[in-house]
């Protein structure tokens, strides 16, 4: 993966967390991004808020897979769980 060397630091605004936040911001503003970006954010981010935004962006674009829907029902972020229960 092109992202495998990135360090994960949820407190950083310029490193990992800044990149994840930027992906979500571009998505929220309607920017064209590959669906793999949002899936990557959901699968790799330590930040529950960032994961939630990624899930919502995938839902908005109808990119939620059965795998993500099933896995997300056990997410540590209760907002993700509630959102996916409504989508099911």
GUZA-306743 format. One record per residue (C-alpha): residue number from 1; x, y, z. Coordinates in steps of 0.05 Angstrom, whole numbers, always signed. Each point is the difference from the previous one (the first is absolute). Last residue first. Layout:
<atom resi="NUM" px="X" py="Y" pz="Z"/>
...
! end
This chain:
<atom resi="88" px="-584" py="-31" pz="+145"/>
<atom resi="87" px="+12" py="+75" pz="-7"/>
<atom resi="86" px="-32" py="+16" pz="+67"/>
<atom resi="85" px="+44" py="-53" pz="+34"/>
<atom resi="84" px="+60" py="+30" pz="-36"/>
<atom resi="83" px="-12" py="+69" pz="+29"/>
<atom resi="82" px="-11" py="-27" pz="+70"/>
<atom resi="81" px="+65" py="-41" pz="-2"/>
<atom resi="80" px="+39" py="+58" pz="-29"/>
<atom resi="79" px="-28" py="+46" pz="+54"/>
<atom resi="78" px="+19" py="-51" pz="+54"/>
<atom resi="77" px="+74" py="+5" pz="-19"/>
<atom resi="76" px="+34" py="-64" pz="+24"/>
<atom resi="75" px="-21" py="-35" pz="-65"/>
<atom resi="74" px="-37" py="-65" pz="+6"/>
<atom resi="73" px="-56" py="+16" pz="-48"/>
<atom resi="72" px="+54" py="+28" pz="-45"/>
<atom resi="71" px="+25" py="-69" pz="-18"/>
<atom resi="70" px="-67" py="-21" pz="-30"/>
<atom resi="69" px="-10" py="+64" pz="-40"/>
<atom resi="68" px="+73" py="+1" pz="-21"/>
<atom resi="67" px="-5" py="-72" pz="-27"/>
<atom resi="66" px="-68" py="+13" pz="-33"/>
<atom resi="65" px="+33" py="+57" pz="-37"/>
<atom resi="64" px="-14" py="+73" pz="+11"/>
<atom resi="63" px="+14" py="+38" pz="-64"/>
<atom resi="62" px="-69" py="+30" pz="-9"/>
<atom resi="61" px="+30" py="+71" pz="-7"/>
<atom resi="60" px="-34" py="+26" pz="+63"/>
<atom resi="59" px="+15" py="-65" pz="+36"/>
<atom resi="58" px="+74" py="+4" pz="-18"/>
<atom resi="57" px="+1" py="+72" pz="+25"/>
<atom resi="56" px="-35" py="-20" pz="+64"/>
<atom resi="55" px="+50" py="-56" pz="+11"/>
<atom resi="54" px="+59" py="+48" pz="-11"/>
<atom resi="53" px="-30" py="+50" pz="+48"/>
<atom resi="52" px="-8" py="-54" pz="+52"/>
<atom resi="51" px="+71" py="-24" pz="-8"/>
<atom resi="50" px="+26" py="+71" pz="+8"/>
<atom resi="49" px="-41" py="+9" pz="+64"/>
<atom resi="48" px="+23" py="-67" pz="+27"/>
<atom resi="47" px="+73" py="+20" pz="-9"/>
<atom resi="46" px="+47" py="-60" pz="-3"/>
<atom resi="45" px="-6" py="+0" pz="-76"/>
<atom resi="44" px="+19" py="-62" pz="-39"/>
<atom resi="43" px="-63" py="-35" pz="-24"/>
<atom resi="42" px="-47" py="+60" pz="-5"/>
<atom resi="41" px="+53" py="+46" pz="-30"/>
<atom resi="40" px="+21" py="-54" pz="-50"/>
<atom resi="39" px="-73" py="-11" pz="-20"/>
<atom resi="38" px="-7" py="+75" pz="-10"/>
<atom resi="37" px="+62" py="+4" pz="-44"/>
<atom resi="36" px="-20" py="-64" pz="-38"/>
<atom resi="35" px="-63" py="+35" pz="-24"/>
<atom resi="34" px="+43" py="+44" pz="-44"/>
<atom resi="33" px="-8" py="+74" pz="+12"/>
<atom resi="32" px="-41" py="+52" pz="-37"/>
<atom resi="31" px="-13" py="+59" pz="+45"/>
<atom resi="30" px="-70" py="+11" pz="+27"/>
<atom resi="29" px="+20" py="+45" pz="+57"/>
<atom resi="28" px="-11" py="-57" pz="+49"/>
<atom resi="27" px="+48" py="-43" pz="-40"/>
<atom resi="26" px="+54" py="+54" pz="-1"/>
<atom resi="25" px="-8" py="+7" pz="+75"/>
<atom resi="24" px="+4" py="-76" pz="+11"/>
<atom resi="23" px="+64" py="-6" pz="-40"/>
<atom resi="22" px="+28" py="+60" pz="+37"/>
<atom resi="21" px="-16" py="-30" pz="+67"/>
<atom resi="20" px="+37" py="-64" pz="-18"/>
<atom resi="19" px="+61" py="+40" pz="-23"/>
<atom resi="18" px="+0" py="+43" pz="+62"/>
<atom resi="17" px="-6" py="-61" pz="+44"/>
<atom resi="16" px="+60" py="-33" pz="-32"/>
<atom resi="15" px="+46" py="+60" pz="+2"/>
<atom resi="14" px="-17" py="+74" pz="+3"/>
<atom resi="13" px="-54" py="+3" pz="+53"/>
<atom resi="12" px="+32" py="-53" pz="+43"/>
<atom resi="11" px="-37" py="-26" pz="+60"/>
<atom resi="10" px="-25" py="-64" pz="-34"/>
<atom resi="9" px="+72" py="-20" pz="-17"/>
<atom resi="8" px="+3" py="-58" pz="-49"/>
<atom resi="7" px="+66" py="-2" pz="-38"/>
<atom resi="6" px="-5" py="-8" pz="-75"/>
<atom resi="5" px="+43" py="-55" pz="-30"/>
<atom resi="4" px="-58" py="-44" pz="-22"/>
<atom resi="3" px="-38" py="+54" pz="-37"/>
<atom resi="2" px="+21" py="-19" pz="-71"/>
<atom resi="1" px="-24" py="-70" pz="+15"/>
! end
